[in-house]
C-alpha cells in the first residue's frame, strides 16, 4: 500500500520514459540536448545565486526592521511564489516596455537573459527567503549586538557573522531555487530568446510534437535534477544526526 503512490507517481512514468528512450533510433534522442542542458544549468545557476543573495538581504532587513513599513515591504516582495509564472513574465515584459518608452530604445529586444533572471528572482524569492529567514531565526541577536558594539556595519555583520553560520540554509535555499528554475516553463517560454532552449522548453516542444523518444532524455534529466535535493537533504540530516553533541 505504501509503495503504490511511489510506483504510480514515479515508477511507471520513469519506466515509460526509459522505454521510449531505449526504443528511439541511435543518436536521435540525444540530438541537441547538450545545448539545452548547458542553458538550463547556466540560467538556473545565475538565477539561484541572484535570488539567494536577494533573499539573504531581505531576511536580514526583516531581522533588523524596527518599523512596520520595512516588514510590510518585505512581505510584499516575497509574494511572487503565489503568482503564476506567466503572469510574472507579462509583468516583466511591461517593465521593459516601460523602460524602452522612457529611454526611446527597444528594451524588449535586449531583455533576454536579464529579463529571465529578474522574473526568476521575483518568482522564487519566497523559497529562498523562507530558508534563509528560518536559519537567521536560529542565530542569537546577542551576536548582532556584540558586533555593533565593536563598530561593525550591517553589511559586515551579514557577510562575516551570519553568512558562515547560515551555510546549510544558504545551500538549501540555493538548491531549491535552482531546481525550481530548471523546471520553470511558462516564464521561460515567454521571456526566452528564440534560440535559447532549456530542458523544460525542449521537453514541452518535443512532447507537443509527439516526438516522445526525443523528449524522454530531457524529461528523465528533469526528474533526476528534482530528486537530487531530496537525497542531499537526507544525507545532511543523517550526517547531522550522526555528529557528536
N, C-alpha and C positions, 0 to 999 in steps of 0.2 A: 504493500500500500504506500509506504514512504517512497519507494523507488518509482512509482507510477508518474508523478509530476516531472521528475527528472528525465525519465525515458521519453515521455510525450513532449516535454518542453525543450529538451536539449538533444537527447539521444537520437530520436527519429529525424529531426531536421539536419543534424550533423551527418548522420548516415546517408541521408538523401543527397546532400551536397557532395559528400565524398564519392557517392556512386556516380553522380553527374560528372565529377572531375575525372574519375577513372575511365569513364566511357567516352571522354572527349578525344578527338584526334590529336596526335602528338604535336605539341607546340601551340595548339590553338588556345587552350585555356589560359596559358601564361602570357599571351601576346599583349604587350602594352601595360602589363600590371606593374612593372618596376617603376614607371613614372608615377603611377597612382600611389604606390607605397611611399616613394620619396616625397611627393607633395603632401600626403597625409601626415607623415612624420614631421616634416618641416613646419607646416602651418599649425599643427597641434602642439609642437614643442614651443614655438614662439608664443602662441596664444596662451598656453599654460603658464609660461614664465610671466607674461604681462598680467594675466589675471591674478596669479598668486601674489605678485608684488602689490597690485591694487587692493587685493583682499587683505593683505597684511597691514597696509596703510589704513584702510577703513577700520579694521579691527582695533588697531592701536588708537585711532581717533575716537572710536566709541569708548574705549577703555579710559581715555583721558578726559572725555567730554564732561563738562560740568554744567551744561545747559541743554535745554530741550531741543533747540534748533539743530545742533550738531547731530544729536541722536536721531532726530526725525529725518535729516538728510541722509544719514547712513542707512536707515530703514528703506527710504525711497530708492537709493542707489542699488540696494540688494533685492529689488523686486523683479529683476529680469527673468528669473527662473520660472516665474508664473506666466510669462508671456510666450506664445508660440514663436518659434524661430523665424517663420515667415513674417510675422508682424514686426519683429525687431529689425529684420532685413529691410523691410519697406521704410521703417523709421530712419535707418542709417542712410538709405538712398535719399530720403528727404533732406537729411542734414547735409549731405554732399551736394545735392542740388541747390540748397540754400547758399552754401559756400560759393558755388560756381556763379550764382546770380549776383552775389555781392562783389566778387573779385573779377567778374567778367570772363572767367575761364571755364573750360569744360571739366569741372572737378569730377563728374561722374565717370568720365573716360579714364581718369587717373586714379580712381578709387582702388579697385583690385584688392590685393592682399591687405593694405591698411584698413580698408572697409571691413574685410572679413575678420581681422584681428579685433577691431573695435566691436563688431557685432558679437563675437565670441566672448569678449570680456563682459559686455553687458548681459549676455545670456547666462553665463556660467559663473558670474561673480558671487552669487549666493552660495554655490557649492564650496568655493574657496574660502569665503567669509566664514561659513559655519565651522569649517575645520580649524582655521586659524584663531577664530574667536574662542572656540572651545579650548584650544591649547593655552591661549592667553589667560583664560579664566583660572587655570591651574597655577599661574605664576603669582606669587605674593606681591601685593602693592608695596610692601616694605622695600623691595629691590628698587622700585622706581623712586621712592622717597630717598633712599640712600644715595642713588646715582645723582639725583637732582641736587642733593646737599653737597655733592662733590663738584658741582658745576657742569654736569653732563647735559647736553642738549637732548631734546626728544628724539631726534634722528639718531644720535649716538646711542641712546638707551635702547632704541629699537634694533639697531644693527649689531651692537656689541653685547647686549644682555639678552634681549628677548629672542632674537633670531636663532642663536645657538641652542637656547632651551626649547625652541619650537621645531627642532629638526624633524621629528616624527610628524607633527601636524602639518608642516610645510610640505613634506613628502607626500602625505596623504592627500592634501589639497591639490598638489600638482598632478598626482596620478589620476584623481577623479576628474579634474578638468580636462586633462589630456585625453582620457577615454571618451568623455562627453563630446569633445571637439571632433575626434576621429569619427564618431558616429553621427554627428550633426548633418542633416540632409537639407531641410528647407532653406536655411540661411545660406548655406554653401551654394545651392543651386541658383539662388537669386543674385548673389554678390560676386561669384567667381568670374574670372576671365573665361573667355570661350575656349582657350587652350589649356585651362587649368582643371585637372580632374583628380579627385580624391577617391579613396576606396569606396566611400559611401555613394558618391555620384556615379562611379563606374558600375557598381552593383545595381543601382537604380536604373541606369540607362540600359544595361545589358538585359536585366530581367524584364524591363518594359518591352524590349525587342524579342523576348522569348529565347534569348541566347543563354540559356541557363548553364550550359557547360562552361562558358567563358565567365559567367558571373560567379561560379562556385568558388574559385580561389580567393577572390576578394571577400566574399561572404564568410568563408572559413577564417580568413585573417581577422576580420572584424570580430568574430566570435572569440578568437584567441586573445585579441587585444582586450576585449571586455572582461575575459576571465582572469587576465593577469593580475589586476588589483586584488581579487579575491584570494589568490594564492599568496601574494606578497603580504597582505594584511594578516592572513592566517599565520604565515611564518613569523611575522613580527610579534604577534600575540604569543605564539609558542616560545619565542626567544625571551620575551618579557616575562612570561610565567616561569621559565627555567632559570632566569637570572637570580642570584642570591640576594636576599634582602639586606 
